[in-house]
Amino acid sequence: MAKLVLNFYKLLMVLSCIAMVTAFGTVLLGVIAREVHWDIGGLDAYAGYSIAAALFLALPSTLKHGDHIRVTLVLDRVPAKLRGALEWWCLASAFCLSVYIAWYAVRLVWVSYATHDVSPAADASPLWIPQISMALGCIGFALSFGHALVERWRGGSFIAASADAAHVE
């Protein structure tokens, strides 16, 4: 089961990379279009959708690799027993919050689909289409916090310690 979940994180990261390349291509096309006086409506909106997709789809993998910002100012200064309890509380709180956000992200997609909501920008795209990436990323994020809780319960560590986290600038 863990392998399936890890492959899901990898799939979301690949989709995030594709979204980032799409955002780059869309912005580049917009710059070129302005230089040659083309009017391509909705390019800014599509660039925004791609950037949002890249951000949300990368959430689970970046958590797994320890690339999220963790404020360890308090955790580094408390006794080990209290640190363990605080880490459990942080993971459980993050899991509950991410499940809540994922629920409402999925609900937002459904409401946008059911009400035929379209973008107010020049593209007039159905909003549920770009919102799917947000919902998938939020589901993956909630799953990754659940995975982190299970790993912690087993005595392991889900979140890799980032080498850059120890550096203070």
C-alpha positions as CSV (number, residue, x, y, z in Angstrom):
1,M,0.0,0.0,0.0
2,A,2.8,2.4,0.8
3,K,4.3,1.8,-2.6
4,L,1.0,2.8,-4.2
5,V,0.8,6.0,-2.2
6,L,4.4,6.9,-3.0
7,N,3.7,6.3,-6.7
8,F,0.7,8.6,-6.4
9,Y,3.0,11.3,-4.9
10,K,5.3,10.8,-7.9
11,L,2.5,11.1,-10.4
12,L,1.3,14.3,-8.8
13,M,4.9,15.6,-9.0
14,V,5.1,14.7,-12.7
15,L,1.8,16.5,-13.3
16,S,3.2,19.5,-11.3
17,C,6.3,19.6,-13.5
18,I,4.1,19.5,-16.6
19,A,2.0,22.4,-15.2
20,M,5.2,24.4,-14.5
21,V,6.4,23.9,-18.1
22,T,2.9,24.8,-19.3
23,A,3.0,28.0,-17.2
24,F,6.4,28.9,-18.7
25,G,5.1,28.2,-22.3
26,T,2.0,30.2,-21.7
27,V,3.9,33.2,-20.4
28,L,6.4,33.0,-23.2
29,L,3.6,32.8,-25.7
30,G,2.0,35.9,-24.1
31,V,5.3,37.8,-24.4
32,I,5.7,36.8,-28.0
33,A,2.1,37.6,-28.8
34,R,2.4,41.1,-27.4
35,E,5.6,41.8,-29.5
36,V,3.9,40.8,-32.7
37,H,0.6,42.4,-31.8
38,W,-1.5,39.3,-31.6
39,D,-4.5,39.2,-29.3
40,I,-4.7,35.8,-27.6
41,G,-7.5,36.1,-25.0
42,G,-7.2,34.3,-21.7
43,L,-3.4,33.6,-21.7
44,D,-3.0,35.2,-18.4
45,A,-5.8,33.1,-16.9
46,Y,-4.2,29.9,-18.3
47,A,-0.8,30.9,-16.9
48,G,-2.5,31.4,-13.5
49,Y,-4.2,28.0,-13.7
50,S,-0.9,26.3,-14.5
51,I,1.0,28.0,-11.7
52,A,-1.8,27.1,-9.2
53,A,-1.8,23.5,-10.5
54,A,2.0,23.3,-10.1
55,L,1.8,24.5,-6.6
56,F,-1.0,22.3,-5.4
57,L,0.1,19.1,-7.2
58,A,3.6,19.4,-5.6
59,L,2.4,19.6,-2.0
60,P,2.7,15.9,-1.1
61,S,6.1,15.3,-2.6
62,T,7.6,18.4,-1.1
63,L,6.3,17.4,2.3
64,K,7.8,13.9,1.9
65,H,11.2,15.4,0.9
66,G,11.2,17.9,3.8
67,D,11.0,21.0,1.6
68,H,8.1,22.6,3.5
69,I,9.0,25.3,6.0
70,R,9.0,23.9,9.5
71,V,9.4,26.2,12.4
72,T,11.5,24.3,14.8
73,L,12.4,27.1,17.1
74,V,10.3,25.7,20.0
75,L,10.8,22.0,19.1
76,D,14.6,22.3,19.2
77,R,14.5,23.7,22.7
78,V,12.2,21.4,24.6
79,P,12.9,18.0,26.2
80,A,12.7,15.0,23.9
81,K,9.5,13.6,25.5
82,L,7.7,16.9,25.1
83,R,9.1,17.2,21.6
84,G,7.6,13.9,20.6
85,A,4.2,14.9,22.0
86,L,4.4,18.3,20.1
87,E,5.3,16.5,16.9
88,W,2.3,14.2,17.3
89,W,0.1,17.2,17.9
90,C,1.5,19.0,14.9
91,L,1.0,16.0,12.6
92,A,-2.5,15.3,13.8
93,S,-3.5,19.0,13.5
94,A,-2.0,19.2,10.0
95,F,-3.8,16.0,9.0
96,C,-7.2,17.3,10.3
97,L,-6.7,20.7,8.6
98,S,-5.6,19.2,5.3
99,V,-8.6,16.8,5.3
100,Y,-10.8,19.8,5.9
101,I,-9.2,21.7,3.1
102,A,-9.3,18.7,0.7
103,W,-13.0,18.2,1.5
104,Y,-13.8,21.7,0.6
105,A,-11.6,21.7,-2.5
106,V,-13.5,18.7,-3.8
107,R,-16.7,20.3,-2.9
108,L,-15.7,23.5,-4.8
109,V,-15.0,21.4,-7.9
110,W,-18.4,19.8,-7.6
111,V,-20.3,23.1,-7.0
112,S,-18.5,24.7,-10.0
113,Y,-19.4,21.8,-12.2
114,A,-23.0,21.6,-11.0
115,T,-23.6,25.4,-11.4
116,H,-21.7,25.6,-14.7
117,D,-19.4,28.3,-13.2
118,V,-17.1,29.9,-15.8
119,S,-14.1,32.1,-15.4
120,P,-14.8,35.8,-15.5
121,A,-11.5,36.3,-17.5
122,A,-11.3,36.4,-21.3
123,D,-11.0,32.7,-21.5
124,A,-14.4,31.9,-20.0
125,S,-13.3,28.4,-19.2
126,P,-15.4,26.2,-17.0
127,L,-13.8,26.6,-13.6
128,W,-14.1,23.0,-12.5
129,I,-11.4,22.0,-15.0
130,P,-8.5,23.9,-13.4
131,Q,-9.9,23.3,-9.9
132,I,-9.4,19.6,-10.3
133,S,-5.6,20.0,-9.9
134,M,-6.2,22.0,-6.7
135,A,-8.5,19.2,-5.4
136,L,-6.0,16.5,-6.4
137,G,-3.2,18.3,-4.7
138,C,-5.2,18.8,-1.5
139,I,-6.2,15.1,-1.4
140,G,-2.6,14.1,-1.9
141,F,-1.5,16.6,0.9
142,A,-4.0,15.1,3.3
143,L,-3.0,11.6,2.3
144,S,0.7,12.5,2.9
145,F,-0.1,13.8,6.4
146,G,-2.0,10.6,7.1
147,H,1.0,8.7,5.8
148,A,3.3,10.7,8.1
149,L,1.1,9.8,11.1
150,V,1.2,6.1,10.2
151,E,5.0,6.2,9.8
152,R,5.4,8.1,13.1
153,W,3.2,5.5,14.8
154,R,5.4,2.7,13.4
155,G,8.5,4.5,14.8
156,G,9.8,5.7,11.5
157,S,10.0,9.2,10.0
158,F,8.0,10.2,6.9
159,I,9.3,13.7,6.5
160,A,13.0,13.9,5.4
161,A,15.1,16.3,7.3
162,S,16.2,18.9,4.8
163,A,19.9,19.8,4.9
164,D,19.1,23.4,4.3
165,A,16.8,23.6,7.4
166,A,19.8,23.7,9.8
167,H,21.4,26.7,8.1
168,V,20.6,30.1,9.6
169,E,21.1,33.1,7.4
